[in-house]
Amino acid sequence: MSITRASVILMILAVSVPSQTSAQDVLRWKFQRNEQLKYTAVQNMETLMKVGDNEIKQALNHTMDVAWKVLDVGANGSTVMHQVVTRAQIKIAGGPDGEVGFDTANPVESENLQVKAMGEAFGKIVNQNFTITMQPTGEIDSVEIPAGLREAINTSAAGNTAALNEDTLKQMMKQSAVTLPANAVSPGSKWTSTQSVPLPFGTINVKSTMTLVRTDGTSAIIDVVPEISVTPKEGAPVKVSVTKSSGRGQVTFDVVKGHVTKSELVVSMDMEIDSGQRNFRQTVNQSTALTLVP
């Protein structure tokens, strides 16, 4: 599995909490028309591949600035917004070329094939208005990809599923919010949230157990424990299985405004990969931090 994919897949970073506290709280997103939120997401990921007696280590740092621009809020709280990636920066270390990377704010042609592919992919995404419809529970009803971007994906050579496609983009945007229970919860209550990302070799499934730790009228703390698995795709040339996964995170939520202010997640995943010609193991350790920009 490519480091680009891992970066996209493990992006589970947002939850919702109530507008006021009580013995039991109904968890809801809250937005206002014309409101704009800006988030910065920072991911640090290390991968270790064992191919025979050889070990290959690689490190990736990914910083992404994202803006949420609220267009309309319905009477029932259903919200239509634009989600826009305004800037993406990636640094890769450990390969034969040493430290390489790109910044969409200062694009430079790279001879490194991995950096070039990632730069082209994010170059298409940046500053595009993805139209999202979200329910107050955080459930995403729809994701509309800009027509120009859809055409570029479908007609360019970079449109192969290993780099960028409509399903991947839609799932990436859907991961911006975790669906919360319709019923009220109290400290100690648990619920689950699931995401599935279709890939050429199968489907990555992420099931997260959420626990409301405490809420004090100003902020709420929610613990997150994810589990990751792979459902193989029949006939795929590469077979990937997750042999072990663990993770833990915590979210701080502004109870009054109804927005995530900070989110941290640490995930470790061991995989076995069979390409038909060789078998190898890969370990991925990743930390992700999401911060609301004042």
N, C-alpha and C positions, 0 to 999 in steps of 0.2 A: 504494500500500500504506500502511495507516495506521501511525502511530507506535506504536500498541498492538501491532499484529502484529509489527513489527520487533523490539519489545522482547521478545516471547515467543519468536520464531523463533530469535534469535541467542543464546538462552540455552544455551551448550554449556560446562559448567563443572566436570565431575568425572571423575576417572579413578582407577585402582587400581594398587597396587604390592605387592610381596611382603612376607612376614613376616620374611624374612632374606635376606642377600645371598650370591651365589656367582658363578661364572663365567657361569652362566646362571640366570635367575630366572623363576619362574612367578608371573605377576601375578594377584593375587586380592584381592577385598574381604574384610574380616574384621569380624564383629560379635559382640556378646555379648547374650544375652537381657536385656531391660529396660534396655539401654544407650540413652542419649539424646544426640544430637549437635545442636548449634545452629550454623547458618551465617548470615552476613550477606552478601548479594549487592548490589553497588552497580554500577549501569550509568549511564554518561554517553553520551548519543547526540546527535549533531548531524545534521540533515537539511537539504539544500539542494535546492529544487525550481526548475526553470527552465521557466516557462510563457510562451512567446513571448519577449518582451524583459524580462519580469519575473522577479526572483529572490525566492524566499520562503525565509527561514531560520527554523529552529525548533530549540530545544535541549530535551532531556528528561533529567532526573535521576530515576532509579528506585532506591529502596532497599527491599529485601525481606528480612525475617527469616523463616527457615525452620527448623523442628525435625524431626528424624528420630527417631522413637520405635520402637525395636526390640521387636517382640512375640514372635518366636520364631525360632530358628535350628536348621535341620535337621542331621542327621548329615552330610550332604554339603555343608553350608555354605549351603544355600538359606535366604534370610532373608525373613521377613514383617515389614513395618514400617508405621507410619503416617507419612506426610509431611504436615506441617501448616504452612501459611503463617500465621504469627502476627501479622505486621504488614506493611503495604505503604504506602510513601510515594512520591508522584510530584510533581515540579515541572516545569512546562512554561513556557518563555520564548520570546518571539519572535512570538507571535500578536497579534491586534488587542487582546486584553485584557491585554497585558503578561505578568507572571509570575503563573501560577495553579497550583493543585495541590490535593492532598488527602492525608489521613493517616487510615488506617482506625482508628487509635487515637483519633482525634478527628474523626469524620465531620461535615462541614458541607456543606449543600446549596450547589451551585454553579450559576450561570447559564450558565457555559461548557459548551457541549454536549459537547465532547470530554472534559473533566474529569468531567462528570456521567456519561457512558457508562462511562469507565474506573473511576470510583468505585463505580458500581453493580456492575460486573463483579467487581472485587476485593473488594467488600463481601460478595458471595456466597461467594467462595473462602476468605476469611480464617477461621481457626480450624476449618476442616473437616478431618476425618480421611480422607485418601486412603490406601487400603490398597494397598501395593506388594509384589509378590513379586519378589525379585532373586536371581539365581544368583551364585556366587562370582566369576564372570568379569565381573559387572556387567550381564549381560543381564537385562532386565526381562521377566518372563513375563506379568505381568498388572498392570493398574491398575484398582482398583474405586472408582468415584465414589460418595460418600455418596448414599443414596436421596433425601434431602430436597433436596440440591443438584441432582440429576438432574431431579427434578420441577420445581424452580424454573426450570431452563434450558428445559425442554420446554414449560412452560405460560405463562411470562411473555413480555411483549413484548420484553424484553431478550435473548430467546433466539435472535435472528437471528444468522447465522453471522459477521457482521462484528464482533461484540463478544465472544461467549462461546458455546462449544458443547462437547459431550462429546469430540469428536476433538481439539480444541485443548488441553483440559485433560489428556487422557491423554498427548498428545505432550509437553506441558510437564513432566509428572512423569517420563516416560521419559527425558528429557534430563538427569535428575539423575545419570545414570551412563553412562559410555562402555563399551561391550562390549570386553573385552580378549581377546587370542589365547589359545587353550587351551594352546598350546605354550610352552616356556620361551623367554625372550629375554635378550639381553645388550646392554651399551651399544653404541649404533649401530643396534640392531634397529628396524625400522619395521613398523607395522601400520596398518590403517585402521578407522575407525568411521563409520557412516552414520546419519543421521536424516532422516525425511521427515515433513512437516507438510502435510496437506491443507487448502486454503483455497478460498474461492469462485472465485477466478480461476485456480487451478491448485495444484500441489504444490511447496512449497519443499524442495529437497534439499540437505543439508549433508554433505559428505564430508570427514572430517578425517584427515590423516596424522599419526600419533603416532610419536615417536622417543624411545626411552629414552636419555637423555644420560649419566647416571651414577647410581650408588647406592652408599652408603657404610656401610650397616648401620643408619643412623639415619634418613636421609631419601633419597628418590629424586627426581630431576628429569626431567620429561618435557616435551619440546617438542611443540607442537600447531600444525599448519598447516591451516586450513579452506578448502574451496572450496564456493561456493554457486551453485546453479543453480535454474531454475524450469521445471517441466514444465507447459505451458499446459493449461487445462481446456477441452475442446471446448464451444463454445457460450457461454462465459463473456462477460458484457458488457464486462469490462475485461481487457485483455491486458497482461501484465507479462513483461518479459524482463530478465535480468541480462546486461549487456554487459561487465562487468568486476568482479572481486572479488579481494580479497587479505586476508590476515590472518596473525597469528602470536600464539601464546600460550605460557605455560609454567606447569606445575603442580608444586608441592612436596607431597610425600606423606610422611606419618609411616610409616616402614617397620615399626616395632614394632607400632603400633596398627592399621595398615592403613587410615588415613583421610586424605583430602585436608586439608591445613592451609592451603594458599593456592593460588589459581588466578587467572591474569590472561590476558585475551584482548583483542586489538585487531583489529577488522574494518572494512574499507572496501568498499562495494558501490555500483556505478553501475547504474541501472536505466532502462529506457524503458517508459513507461506509456501505453497507448492506451485511452481511455475511450469511444471511438466518436465523441465530439464534439470532443475535443481530444487532442493528443499532448504529452507533456512528459517531461522527464528528472528523475531524482531521485538524489541521492547521499547515502548514509548512512555516517557514521563513528561507530563505537561502541567504547568500552572497557568491559570488565566485570571486576570483581574479586570473587572469592569468598573469604571468610575464615572459618575455624573459630573460633567464640567459645569462649574458655577456660571 
